[in-house]
Amino acid sequence: MSVLENYFKKIRDEGHRLTKHRIAIIEILENEHLTFKEIEQRLAKRGFKNIASIYNNLEFLVQEKIVIELYVDNKKYYDLAMDNPGHNKEDHIHIVNRDTGKIFEINNNDIFNYISKNKSLQDYNIESIKIILSVTNKK
């Protein structure tokens, strides 16, 4: 089963409707980090132009933990969360390349284990770890 099919299956398995809007949003976000405006523009090219419907479906996908919100420089991006090869829905590292504007991900369990075992956090239940690195190309 493809990664996208896993997303579609999760929606159906939870008893929700797998609408054309939801399918299109998931397809658009595959391997991309996009702002609402970018999602809106790409959906418009596919014939989906109702902004309220786009917003409502995106919020549904966030609520269902299929999509996550990522804040970079006070700008909100959306990213697929489930079965993403670079991370799971709660713990991952985003790298923002300032030279190209691209956002990519890495997953390093050593970093997450180090943080979660830190003595200063022993009295807390860690709900999620989200790290954003800002980088530029070496000259």
C-alpha positions as CSV (number, residue, x, y, z in Angstrom):
1,M,0.0,0.0,0.0
2,S,1.4,3.4,-0.9
3,V,2.0,6.2,1.6
4,L,-0.9,8.2,0.2
5,E,-3.2,5.1,0.4
6,N,-2.3,4.9,4.1
7,Y,-3.6,8.4,4.7
8,F,-6.8,7.7,2.8
9,K,-7.3,4.4,4.7
10,K,-6.9,6.2,8.1
11,I,-9.6,8.7,7.2
12,R,-12.0,5.9,6.1
13,D,-11.1,3.7,9.1
14,E,-11.9,6.5,11.5
15,G,-15.4,6.6,9.9
16,H,-14.9,9.9,8.1
17,R,-15.6,10.7,4.5
18,L,-12.7,10.7,2.1
19,T,-13.7,13.7,0.0
20,K,-12.1,15.0,-3.2
21,H,-10.8,18.0,-1.2
22,R,-9.1,15.8,1.4
23,I,-7.6,13.6,-1.3
24,A,-6.3,16.7,-3.2
25,I,-4.8,18.3,-0.1
26,I,-3.0,15.1,0.9
27,E,-1.7,14.7,-2.6
28,I,-0.5,18.3,-2.7
29,L,1.3,18.0,0.6
30,E,3.2,14.8,-0.3
31,N,6.9,15.6,0.2
32,E,6.2,19.4,0.5
33,H,5.8,22.0,3.2
34,L,3.3,24.6,2.0
35,T,1.6,27.7,3.4
36,F,-2.2,28.0,3.2
37,K,-1.8,30.4,0.2
38,E,0.4,27.9,-1.6
39,I,-2.1,25.1,-0.9
40,E,-4.9,27.3,-2.1
41,Q,-3.1,28.2,-5.3
42,R,-2.4,24.5,-6.1
43,L,-5.9,23.5,-5.3
44,A,-7.3,26.2,-7.6
45,K,-5.3,24.7,-10.5
46,R,-7.2,21.5,-9.8
47,G,-10.6,23.3,-9.7
48,F,-11.0,23.7,-6.0
49,K,-11.6,27.4,-5.3
50,N,-13.8,27.5,-2.2
51,I,-11.5,29.0,0.4
52,A,-13.8,28.1,3.3
53,S,-13.9,24.4,2.2
54,I,-10.1,24.4,1.8
55,Y,-9.7,25.8,5.3
56,N,-12.3,23.4,6.9
57,N,-10.7,20.4,5.3
58,L,-7.2,21.5,6.3
59,E,-8.3,22.0,9.9
60,F,-10.0,18.5,9.8
61,L,-6.7,17.0,8.7
62,V,-4.8,18.8,11.4
63,Q,-7.3,17.7,14.1
64,E,-7.0,14.1,12.9
65,K,-3.1,14.3,13.1
66,I,-2.8,13.6,9.4
67,V,-1.3,17.0,8.8
68,I,0.8,19.1,11.2
69,E,1.3,22.8,11.4
70,L,4.9,24.1,11.3
71,Y,5.8,27.7,12.2
72,V,8.9,29.1,10.6
73,D,9.6,32.9,11.0
74,N,6.0,33.5,12.1
75,K,4.7,31.8,8.9
76,K,2.6,28.7,9.2
77,Y,3.4,25.7,6.9
78,Y,1.5,22.5,6.6
79,D,3.2,19.1,6.4
80,L,1.9,15.5,6.2
81,A,2.5,13.8,9.5
82,M,1.6,10.1,9.3
83,D,4.0,7.7,7.6
84,N,6.3,10.4,6.4
85,P,9.6,8.8,5.8
86,G,11.5,11.6,7.5
87,H,9.6,11.7,10.8
88,N,6.6,10.6,12.8
89,K,3.8,13.0,13.6
90,E,5.3,14.1,16.9
91,D,9.0,14.0,16.8
92,H,11.1,15.3,13.9
93,I,13.6,17.9,12.9
94,H,12.9,20.5,10.2
95,I,15.8,22.2,8.4
96,V,15.0,25.5,6.8
97,N,17.6,26.4,4.1
98,R,17.7,30.2,4.0
99,D,19.4,30.3,0.7
100,T,16.8,28.3,-1.2
101,G,13.7,28.7,1.0
102,K,13.3,24.9,1.0
103,I,12.3,23.0,4.1
104,F,13.3,19.4,4.6
105,E,13.4,16.9,7.4
106,I,15.6,14.5,9.3
107,N,14.8,12.0,12.0
108,N,17.5,11.2,14.5
109,N,16.4,9.1,17.4
110,D,19.7,9.8,19.3
111,I,18.7,13.5,19.6
112,F,15.2,12.6,20.7
113,N,16.5,10.1,23.3
114,Y,19.0,12.6,24.6
115,I,16.3,15.2,25.1
116,S,13.8,12.9,26.6
117,K,16.3,11.4,29.1
118,N,17.6,14.8,30.2
119,K,17.4,15.1,34.0
120,S,15.8,18.5,33.9
121,L,12.8,17.0,32.2
122,Q,12.4,13.9,34.5
123,D,9.3,15.3,36.1
124,Y,7.5,15.9,32.8
125,N,5.7,13.8,30.3
126,I,7.1,14.9,26.9
127,E,4.2,15.2,24.5
128,S,6.2,16.1,21.4
129,I,9.6,17.3,20.3
130,K,9.8,19.7,17.4
131,I,13.1,21.2,16.3
132,I,13.7,23.7,13.5
133,L,17.2,24.4,12.3
134,S,18.0,27.4,10.2
135,V,20.8,26.8,7.7
136,T,22.6,28.4,4.8
137,N,24.7,26.8,2.1
138,K,28.4,26.7,2.7
139,K,30.2,29.1,0.4
